[in-house]
């Protein structure tokens, strides 16, 4: 089993992504509203952090919030999840799409009908 964490920067694509997951047999996602550290620091007015000005110029000010999506999946579903994500948001390596990672899960209880 794996825990997949995907931070979706383009939050307007959330519904399309969840629909794609459902089409591909992926269910049970938990969605959290989130904000990245760099986004928070762009609103910080302190002079003691010298890189703040450069961060402000790099970030899209219209995208201040993200969605963090959590999925517990079978190991063999990881490729399907990544493919679903990239089908909706494009190449995850492109700017302002998000970040995805997975970590092994050695215990799960309470996921009925998932065969995990």
N, C-alpha and C positions, 0 to 999 in steps of 0.2 A: 504494500500500500504506500501511497505517497500523499503528502499535502502539497497541493499546488497553490501558490500565491501569485496572483496577477494584479498589478496596479494599473488600472485603466485610466489613462490621462484624458482620453476623449470620452467624457462621461455621457455624451449624447449618443454613443454607440452601445450603451449598456443593453438596451432591449434587443437590438439585433444580435448581440453576442449571446445573450441568454437563449434566444430563439435558435441560434446555431448550435449551442450546446445540446438543447433538447432534440434537434434533428439528428445529432450524432450520438444520441443515447447517453449523454452526460447529464446527470441530475444532482440535486442537493447542494447547489452553490449557496454560499452565504456572502452577502454584499455589505461592506462597511463603507461609510463615507470617510474619506481621508484627505489629509493635506501633507505634502512633503516638507521636509526641513527647509529646503532652499526657498520654497514659496513663503513659508512663515518668516524667514529671515529677510525677505525682500521688503517686508513691512516694518522691519526693525530700524530705528533711526540712530542707533548708537554708532559712534565713530571708532570704536575699538575693534571692529571686525572689518578689515580693509577690503575684502572681496565682495562686500554687499553690493556696491555699485555695479560691478561687472555682472553679478547674478541678475540684477534688475533688468539689464539690457538683453540678457539671453532668454528670459522667460516670457512666455505669452501671458500678459496680464489678464486676459479673458479666461484663462484656465487656472483658476485658483484652487479648485477642488478636484479630487479624483475619487474613483471607486476602487476599493481593494476587494478582490473576489477570492474567496477561499473554497477549495474543492478537495475532498478526500476521495481519491480514486484508486482503482487497481493499477498496478505498475504498468500493465500493457495498454492503459488508456492515455498515458502521457502524450504520446505522439498525436493522438486524436485531439486532445485538448489544445495543444500548441497549434495544430493545423486549423482548428476552429477559430482560435484567437486571431491568427494571421489572415484568415479569410475575411474577417470583419475589419480589423484595424490596419492591415497591411504588414509589411515586414517589421517585426518587433525591434529591429536594430535601427529603424528610422527614428528621427527626432520626434519627441512629443507623442509617442504611442503608448509607452508604459514599460514595465519590467515584469518579467515572469521568472519564477524559480520554483523548484520543488525540493522537498526534503522527505526522507523516509519516515514512515509512521509505523511504530511497532505495536501499537495498541489502539483499538477503536471499539467502543461499545455504544449502542444506540442508533445504529444505521440500519433500520429494518428494510428488507427487500432489496438490498444492494449487493448481496452475495459477497460481502467483504468480511 
